[in-house]
Amino acid sequence: MSWIIESLLRSSVELKTKSDLDSDEYNDLMVVEKKIKDLHKDGIISEEEMALIHYIEDGKPMVNSRDEIGKNRISISKDFVTLCNKIAFFMGGEFTDDGYLDYMRAKYNLTDDQIIRMEKYMKSKYKNKLIRKQTKTNE
């Protein structure tokens, strides 16, 4: 699976509106979008898959998906994960889950426990939600 590609594509509108050239996420999104164009040009990504990418990037609610692209929310989610895995396969490196974990370990000097926690999050049903720092409450 490629959590990072999935996350970048889901938040592409937000990242593009900020256009922060110093942001790793923005620059990674530009690299992913370039690779997607190349894979589409080479016939590896189909027109249907491109439509799916654009649907997800636009941030449209999944509730209306059957009317717009003829698939239900579950089918779209499953197809999108498969597509992100395909893109990650061709990109390799930090765009795969293992590569991303290695990148984060090196960049932020993370411990094994932190990496395990991060990996669990990436594979959880909450993987598309933001992690918020918990605050201690007075007892």
N, C-alpha and C positions, 0 to 999 in steps of 0.2 A: 504494500500500500504506500501511497505517497501523501501523507498528511500535509506537507508543506505546499505542494502544488494545489491540492484541494483548498487549503486556506487562502492562498494567494488569489486563486480564481474567484472564490466566494467574496473576497474583500476588494476586488479590483476597482470597483467604482470609487470606493473610499480612498484607496491608495492613489488613484489617478487624480482625484479632485485635490488632494494635498500636494501632489507632484513634488515631493521632497527628494531631490536628487541625491541627498546624503543618506537616505533611508535604505537599509539593506533590503527591506521588503519591497520597496518600489523598484529597485534595481533588479531584484530577483524576478519580479513580475514581468518586467520588460524582457528579460532573458527567456522566461517561460513562454511569453506571447510570441516572441521571435521563433522559438523552436516549434510551437504549434503551427505557425504559418508555414514553416519549412516542411513539417510532417504532412500538412494538408496539401501543399504543392507536390510533394512526392507521392501522394495517394495513400499514405499510411493512415491519415485521419480523414474520414468520410465527411460528406456534406451534412449528414444527419448528426454526426458527432460535433461538427462545428456549430450547428444550430443549438445543440445541447449546451455547449460552452457559452454561447452568447446568451442563452436563456438564464443560465446560472449567474453569469457575470452581471446581468441587468438587475439581479436581486429581486426578481419577481416572486411573488408568493407561490408556493407549491400547490396551494388550494386550487388555483386556476389552471394547473398544468394540463389537465385532460383537454380543456377547451383550446389551449394554445398550441400544444405540440402532440396531442393525442396519447399521452402517457400519464399514468397516475404518479403520485408523489414517490411511492416506493420504487417503481421502475426507473424513474429519473435518478433517484439517489443511487441505486445499484449501478446504472449505466454510467453515471458520473464518476463513481469510485473506480470502476473498471477503466474508464478513459484516463483518469489521473494516473493510474498504475501504468498504462501504456506509455503515457508521456514520460513518466519517471524512468521507465525502462530505457527509453532512448536518450534521456538526459544524463542519467547516472549520477554519481557523486552525491552531493548534499541534497539532491532533489529526491532521493529515495529515503525511506524512513531510517534505515541503518546509517546511511551517509549523513543525514541531518543530525542524528544523535551524536555521531562522532564529531561533527562540526561544532555542535553546541558544547560538547565536553571540552574540546580544545579551546574554543573561544572564551568560555566563561569558567573554565577550570572546575567543572561540575564533578561531584562525587558519584560513586556507583549508585547510591540510594537516590540521588536526584535524577539520574538517567533512567533508573527503573520507574520512578514516579512519572517522569515525562513520557516514557514509552507506554505506560498504562493509560495515561490521559489520551495519547494519540490514538489508542485503540478502543477507547471507551465510547459509549453512546453519547457522551457529552463533548466529543472532540470538536464540535463546531461552536461551542460556547467559549466565551472568554474566561480565563482563570482570573479570579479576583483575589487579591491578598486579603486574608481574613484578619480582622482586628480583634484584639482581646477585649472582652467586656468586663466591666467591674463586677465582681461577685460579692 
